[in-house]
């Protein structure tokens, strides 16, 4: 969907402006500094993106109506999936910067090619029966493939891993924020903010 691609681009643009510090710090103090920088940056990503993505997913029908009008309500499900998993392209941005900082550009290119193949294959299979939902699933699978491959590479090449404890706590926070919004949106039948669902 266009709005999904636009959201992905915004995440990449914003994070691309934030994380060049990874490369400069690696050059200044060496590779041993990267795990600490990565941990701080990834915690910031978790706090900024997980609650917002979960909240938008929770009220996706209303969000679609507000942004695009009732004619696009069929896009609520793919919009919800893409916003709920927005943390994946966000992590791809910081992972890309980190892999570039440790000169793993060949591995990065291979990961990009593999994830693109996954996307193309799944789009070919899923879009015809599922429409926009299939495209969103293919996009999410592409992001997840790249994310897992990058994390494996970072762990082996630079001893960098996600702080799983912090990630889980932030997911719990996102659920606490999103679930009441989902209930409100459901029981108000999409009339959040006095928007007529038509």
C-alpha atoms as one frame of an Amber mdcrd trajectory, in Angstrom:
protein
   0.000   0.000   0.000   1.100   3.568  -0.644   0.674   4.628   2.974   2.737
   1.645   4.140   5.576   2.509   1.803   5.375   6.152   2.859   5.618   5.185
   6.536   8.586   2.907   5.820  10.366   5.698   3.959   9.774   8.131   6.807
  11.286   5.705   9.305  14.331   5.138   7.122  14.845   8.856   6.461  14.552
   9.793  10.120  16.806   7.027  11.373  19.317   7.619   8.608  19.778  11.113
  10.022  20.233   9.826  13.582  22.564   6.859  13.285  25.638   7.987  11.304
  27.095   8.439  14.797  27.657   4.680  14.785  30.223   4.952  12.023  31.976
   8.009  13.456  32.223   6.478  16.930  33.608   3.241  15.529  36.315   5.220
  13.740  37.073   7.256  16.877  37.257   4.587  19.587  37.160   1.281  17.725
  34.807  -1.637  17.270  34.593  -2.298  21.008  32.388   0.789  21.363  29.715
  -0.500  18.982  27.773  -2.770  21.374  27.186   0.093  23.818  26.189   2.483
  21.041  23.898  -0.132  19.523  22.238  -0.907  22.853  21.492   2.760  23.527
  20.194   3.331  20.004  18.045   0.183  19.945  16.466   1.053  23.300  15.567
   4.458  21.882  13.998   2.761  18.861  11.961   0.469  21.076  10.584   3.308
  23.181   9.822   5.600  20.244   8.380   3.143  17.753   6.795   0.133  19.471
   4.077   2.018  21.415   3.248   4.303  18.489   3.123   1.438  15.988   0.946
  -0.672  18.279  -1.403   2.243  18.927  -1.857   2.984  15.230  -2.460  -0.696
  14.538  -5.062  -0.791  17.315  -7.105   1.997  15.754  -6.231   1.264  12.122
  -9.822   1.551  10.761 -10.243   4.988  12.326  -6.719   6.049  11.328  -7.461
   5.099   7.701 -10.753   7.017   7.740  -9.104  10.123   9.172  -6.131  10.063
   6.790  -7.708   8.798   3.559 -11.480   8.666   3.964 -13.952   5.751   4.215
 -13.320   4.678   0.621  -9.977   3.231   1.717 -11.239   1.279   4.722 -10.217
  -2.010   3.074  -6.644  -0.914   3.725  -7.103  -1.094   7.505  -5.732  -4.625
   7.893  -2.507  -4.150   5.877  -2.033  -0.745   7.515  -2.342  -2.386  10.935
   0.222  -5.046  10.037   2.745  -2.548   8.694   2.409  -0.171  11.641   2.499
  -2.980  14.219   5.763  -4.240  12.694   7.275  -0.798  12.025  10.071  -1.685
  14.454  11.527  -4.016  11.799  12.416  -1.370   9.162  13.586   0.853  12.013
  16.014  -1.836  13.158  17.092  -2.401   9.557  18.265   1.194   9.428  20.462
   0.958  12.516  21.660  -2.517  11.525  22.652  -1.243   8.098  24.611   1.637
   9.629  26.347  -0.741  12.024  27.275  -3.249   9.323  28.647  -0.429   7.196
  30.667   0.792  10.180  32.363  -2.609  10.510  32.930  -2.846   6.735  30.523
  -5.750   6.149  29.120  -4.267   2.956  29.320  -7.522   0.962  27.258  -9.333
   3.571  24.836  -6.410   3.581  24.400  -6.675  -0.183  23.723 -10.422   0.064
  21.135  -9.865   2.779  19.456  -7.199   0.679  19.298  -9.536  -2.299  17.927
 -12.434  -0.239  15.208 -10.343   1.362  14.256  -8.828  -2.009  13.856 -12.329
  -3.473  11.600 -13.257  -0.545   9.497 -10.152  -1.178   9.158 -10.782  -4.915
   8.285 -14.454  -4.431   5.671 -13.799  -1.774   4.126 -10.910  -3.707   3.728
 -13.229  -6.700   2.046 -15.865  -4.535  -0.004 -13.781  -2.106  -1.200 -10.657
  -3.891  -3.634 -12.387  -6.241  -5.623 -14.212  -3.515  -5.165 -11.664  -0.712
  -4.722  -8.315  -2.451  -3.239  -5.586  -0.271  -3.102  -7.963   2.681  -0.816
 -10.230   0.687   1.442  -7.334  -0.253   1.692  -6.295   3.403   2.521  -9.861
   4.432   5.221 -10.041   1.756   6.704  -6.728   2.881   6.720  -7.841   6.514
   8.369 -11.143   5.588  11.045  -9.241   3.662  11.761  -7.007   6.653  11.816
  -9.965   9.033  14.212 -11.930   6.806  16.630  -9.023   6.558  16.332  -8.334
  10.288  17.135 -11.930  11.299  20.065 -12.222   8.889  21.493  -8.892  10.010
  21.167  -9.801  13.686  22.958 -13.094  13.074  25.775 -11.275  11.273  26.110
  -8.604  13.958  26.251 -11.233  16.698  29.022 -13.156  14.956  31.073 -10.225
  13.636  30.750  -7.621  16.394  29.153  -9.397  19.390  26.094  -7.171  19.056
  22.731  -8.499  20.170  19.359  -6.981  20.936  18.592  -6.344  24.587  15.774
  -8.902  24.736  14.709  -7.913  28.249  14.229  -4.279  27.266  12.477  -5.318
  24.050   9.987  -7.455  25.959   9.310  -4.699  28.485   8.661  -2.213  25.698
   6.315  -4.641  23.952   4.410  -4.954  27.225   4.228  -1.160  27.442   2.998
  -0.990  23.845   0.271  -3.528  24.628  -0.812  -1.558  27.704  -1.143   1.557
  25.556  -2.729  -0.105  22.521  -5.300  -2.451  24.050  -7.488   0.281  25.599
  -7.353   2.179  22.307  -8.429  -0.934  20.418 -11.323  -1.465  22.837 -12.399
   2.156  22.530 -12.202   2.031  18.759 -14.194  -1.207  18.649 -16.962  -0.161
  21.004 -17.315   3.249  19.397 -17.691   1.541  15.978 -14.994   3.660  14.408
 -16.376   6.978  15.663 -13.212   7.962  17.487 -12.582  11.703  17.249 -16.179
  12.142  16.034 -15.325  10.694  12.637 -18.310   9.174  10.877 -17.286   5.704
   9.603 -19.912   5.869   6.814
